[in-house]
Amino acid sequence: MKVSRFVVNPFGVNTYVLWDSESHEAAIVDPGMTDKAEFEALDAFIVRENLHPVHLINTHMHLDHIFGNLYIKDKYGLDIKAHRDDDFLGRTLVDQTRRFNLPVDVKDHGLDIELTDGERLYLGSEPIDIISVPGHSPGSIALYCPESGFVITGDAVFRGSIGRTDLPGGDYETLIHSIRERILTLPPDTVILPGHGPETTVENELKGNPYVR
């Protein structure tokens, strides 16, 4: 499976496009785009690579990771897939945006299809495993691609750090448990693709992340 990253919006969110090189089926993960240039860059990439988007997935539904949901849903005819426990966040998107004083035109929206822990999606014949990693938000999930050796962790864990837990539904102890038991138990050479910032590996975080030693 191939993966490309787009860094978007004032929060510097990593929006990912995953795709199967044989079938050209693609997944758009955490579409945080907020302006015309960001939308056009993603659309041009999809056209250039001749991709067929079949999944729209949110690792969680904090405002910065879902700004572009409705655009992607309408443009490519996709359902919004996320964990049910984060649905309330999408349905308060307008209020979240106002509290951050952001000049972004958004609409409240919930998920369309619930993703659950242990579920498996596919791009072509390659699996994407859904791993529940609550703590940053109640419904945070990670997307593990075992055959390609990477995991998209949303805002659960970053290189040398972890996600904040002071937002609605966050819980520090829950997050630490999720990271230790659900992410850092993956093979050591698994590449971690976080919701913000550079990639890392399970091995690097086991050795050097001060929050989870």
Phi, psi and omega per residue, in radians:
M1 nan 2.483 3.107
K2 -1.817 2.729 -3.131
V3 -2.506 2.442 3.063
S4 -2.298 2.570 -3.063
R5 -2.019 2.402 3.022
F6 -2.124 2.136 3.107
V7 -1.615 2.075 -2.953
V8 -2.332 2.856 3.030
N9 1.048 2.960 -3.075
P10 -1.080 -0.307 -3.135
F11 -1.546 -0.087 -3.132
G12 1.139 0.786 3.141
V13 -1.297 2.455 2.988
N14 -1.524 1.858 2.972
T15 -1.598 2.258 -3.088
Y16 -1.962 2.504 2.929
V17 -2.040 2.108 3.060
L18 -1.843 2.498 3.073
W19 -2.678 2.644 3.104
D20 -1.597 2.153 -3.014
S21 -1.213 -0.342 3.137
E22 -1.544 -0.895 -3.098
S23 -1.497 -0.340 -3.057
H24 1.153 0.234 2.998
E25 -1.198 2.492 -3.038
A26 -2.350 2.694 3.007
A27 -2.130 2.353 3.058
I28 -1.833 2.108 -3.021
V29 -1.989 2.184 3.096
D30 0.970 1.119 3.130
P31 -1.270 1.714 -3.081
G32 -1.716 0.224 -3.052
M33 -1.090 2.496 -3.113
T34 -2.222 -0.238 -3.097
D35 -2.331 2.971 -3.038
K36 -1.014 -0.739 -3.100
A37 -1.099 -0.693 -3.136
E38 -1.200 -0.724 3.093
F39 -1.124 -0.758 -3.113
E40 -1.138 -0.635 3.124
A41 -1.108 -0.754 3.132
L42 -1.197 -0.766 -3.141
D43 -1.084 -0.716 -3.138
A44 -1.135 -0.647 3.106
F45 -1.115 -0.767 -3.136
I46 -1.088 -0.725 3.103
V47 -1.163 -0.804 -3.087
R48 -1.066 -0.674 -3.120
E49 -1.572 0.027 3.131
N50 0.980 0.869 -3.066
L51 -1.640 2.684 3.098
H52 -2.123 1.632 -3.124
P53 -1.094 2.263 3.124
V54 -2.165 -0.221 3.125
H55 -2.337 2.414 2.913
L56 -2.094 1.975 -2.990
I57 -2.176 2.320 2.980
N58 -1.854 2.172 3.023
T59 -1.165 -0.514 2.999
H60 -2.849 3.021 -2.979
M61 -2.061 0.595 2.924
H62 -1.156 2.661 -2.963
L63 -0.912 -0.740 -3.021
D64 -1.192 -0.316 -3.122
H65 -1.712 -0.054 -3.065
I66 -2.249 0.117 -3.131
F67 -0.904 -0.670 -3.051
G68 -1.655 0.120 -3.067
N69 -0.940 -0.913 -3.020
L70 -1.195 -0.572 3.062
Y71 -1.096 -0.855 -3.131
I72 -1.136 -0.706 3.121
K73 -1.024 -0.806 -3.102
D74 -1.295 -0.718 -3.073
K75 -1.143 -0.738 -3.006
Y76 -1.983 0.077 3.079
G77 1.133 0.722 -3.052
L78 -1.901 2.594 2.989
D79 -1.449 2.587 3.072
I80 -1.438 2.090 -3.101
K81 -1.947 2.203 -3.140
A82 -2.816 3.107 3.096
H83 -1.438 2.437 -3.085
R84 -0.973 -0.586 -3.060
D85 -1.204 -0.186 3.072
D86 -1.806 0.048 -3.101
D87 -1.000 -0.647 -3.109
F88 -1.089 -0.500 3.130
L89 -1.202 -0.765 3.087
G90 -1.104 -0.572 -3.107
R91 -1.405 -0.037 3.032
T92 -2.123 0.467 -3.077
L93 -1.066 -0.741 -3.123
V94 -1.052 -0.785 3.141
D95 -1.140 -0.722 3.089
Q96 -1.023 -0.761 -3.100
T97 -1.143 -0.712 3.104
R98 -1.106 -0.696 -3.123
R99 -1.133 -0.486 3.079
F100 -1.609 0.042 3.127
N101 0.943 0.793 -3.112
L102 -1.705 2.303 3.114
P103 -1.451 1.032 -3.094
V104 -2.056 2.301 3.128
D105 -1.467 1.913 -3.088
V106 -2.316 2.878 3.047
K107 -2.286 2.487 3.036
D108 -1.063 2.458 3.074
H109 -2.809 2.577 3.073
G110 -1.806 -3.034 3.096
L111 -1.434 2.821 3.090
D112 -1.814 -0.660 -3.104
I113 -2.273 2.217 -3.119
E114 -1.422 2.312 3.006
L115 -1.792 2.418 -3.086
T116 -2.176 2.723 3.135
D117 -0.991 2.291 3.131
G118 1.578 -0.140 3.119
E119 -1.233 2.707 3.138
R120 -2.251 2.179 3.009
L121 -1.805 2.981 3.132
Y122 -2.389 2.552 2.826
L123 -2.070 1.985 -2.943
G124 1.029 -2.218 3.128
S125 -1.724 0.020 -3.053
E126 -1.640 2.316 -3.057
P127 -1.457 2.660 2.942
I128 -2.186 2.004 -3.096
D129 -1.629 2.341 3.132
I130 -1.581 2.161 -3.141
I131 -2.111 2.134 3.106
S132 -1.294 2.203 -3.135
V133 -2.355 1.068 -3.094
P134 -1.132 2.812 3.095
G135 2.426 -0.937 3.006
H136 -1.189 -0.749 2.940
S137 -2.457 2.824 -3.082
P138 -1.102 -0.534 -3.057
G139 -1.925 0.387 3.134
S140 -1.060 2.407 3.072
I141 -2.272 2.742 2.972
A142 -1.983 2.631 -3.124
L143 -1.997 1.893 -3.041
Y144 -1.814 2.183 3.112
C145 -1.935 1.551 -2.966
P146 -1.120 -0.607 -3.094
E147 -1.254 -0.473 3.141
S148 -1.762 -0.141 2.995
G149 1.310 0.611 3.055
F150 -2.461 2.796 3.123
V151 -2.398 2.300 3.038
I152 -1.638 2.080 -2.947
T153 -1.842 0.046 -3.062
G154 1.013 -2.381 -3.114
D155 -1.806 0.424 3.102
A156 -1.234 -0.911 -3.078
V157 -2.438 2.495 3.088
F158 -2.143 3.056 3.077
R159 -1.151 1.930 3.115
G160 1.304 0.211 -3.093
S161 -2.684 -3.079 3.119
I162 -2.416 2.951 3.120
G163 -1.270 2.736 3.104
R164 -1.255 2.718 -3.104
T165 -2.230 0.283 -3.095
D166 -1.711 0.135 3.079
L167 -1.621 2.869 -3.082
P168 -0.926 2.200 3.122
G169 1.531 -0.062 3.136
G170 -1.360 2.662 3.123
D171 -2.707 2.105 -3.027
Y172 -1.082 -0.890 -3.082
E173 -1.100 -0.662 3.103
T174 -1.108 -0.735 -3.134
L175 -1.121 -0.804 3.142
I176 -1.040 -0.745 3.110
H177 -1.088 -0.744 3.136
S178 -1.055 -0.781 -3.114
I179 -1.135 -0.836 -3.089
R180 -1.147 -0.718 -2.986
E181 -1.676 -0.411 -3.024
R182 -1.946 -0.474 -3.106
I183 -1.861 -0.861 -3.050
L184 -1.378 0.030 2.995
T185 -1.631 -0.040 3.046
L186 -1.267 2.860 -3.137
P187 -0.904 2.438 -3.033
P188 -0.967 -0.547 -3.104
D189 -1.512 0.104 3.096
T190 -1.108 2.250 3.108
V191 -1.413 2.260 3.089
I192 -1.693 2.117 3.086
L193 -1.895 1.801 -3.025
P194 -1.505 3.020 -3.131
G195 -1.317 -0.301 3.084
H196 -2.541 2.559 3.015
G197 1.400 -3.018 -3.022
P198 -1.363 2.857 3.101
E199 -1.297 2.884 3.077
T200 -2.613 -2.860 3.079
T201 -2.360 2.824 3.059
V202 -1.010 -0.780 -3.137
E203 -1.030 -0.772 -3.133
N204 -1.081 -0.716 -3.114
E205 -1.280 -0.593 3.056
L206 -1.084 -0.630 -3.088
K207 -1.496 -0.626 -2.906
G208 -2.158 -0.082 -3.119
N209 -1.454 1.973 -3.041
P210 -1.190 -0.290 -3.090
Y211 -1.421 -0.332 -2.991
V212 -2.189 0.241 3.093
R213 -1.221 nan nan
